[in-house]
Amino acid sequence: MAEAAPTEAAPTEPQARHVVYCGVCSLPPEYCEFGGTARKCKGWLEQNHPDMHKKLYSEEAITASLSTLSVDAQKRAEKDSKKKEAKAAAAEAREAEAKKEAMVYIKRVERNKRKYVTAVSGLEAHGMDLKKVAKEFGKKFATGSSVTKTASGGEEIVVQGDNSDDIFDWVVDVGGVPDENVECIEDKKKKSAG
């Protein structure tokens, strides 16, 4: 018996969708307005995906979405958006003020007679990832470097060797911390009575 030719085409596999995620808040751009960084997200979208920015934030798109709302809902939406923008601006101002006042402490601690370690704390307030910075210090100074917990519950970077001057230069130049916010401390080990 001869085989009949298939009359139906084989069903096609569903194609994967390409979803764009915001580089600021990591949400899809349609949902950025519900996060706390809507203004930053809007700028990122305009720079990286102008076609999607036009689709979401053009006058026609905003007018079309507002036309479906009642007059009271439009007023509430306007009031809520103003409140969110003011809240985001206030949060940015607080964050900038905290960053401006945050101190970075570079402490040289004597381990043995001529051996030192350098402890750096306060970098996280300036938006730096401590693990990445510790790895950078380890590579730059060719020493051991790690993130450790302090007694007060915070974290600090401990670098082997006396690298306090070099770390000061790195924090000011690469880290972007003003030099008046960086303090170098020398901590000597107490001699045991005996």
Buried (B, 14 or more C-beta within 10 A) or exposed (E): EEEEEEEEEEEEEEEEEEEEEBBBBEBEBEEBBEBBBBBBBBEBBBEEBEEBBEBBBEEEEEEEEEEEEEEEEEEEEEEEEEEBEEEBEEEBEEEEEEBEEBEBBBBBBBEEEEEBBBBBBBBBBBEBEBEEBBBBBBEBBEBEBBBEEEEEEEBBBBBBBBBBEBBBBBBBEEBEBEEEBBEBEEEEEEEEEE
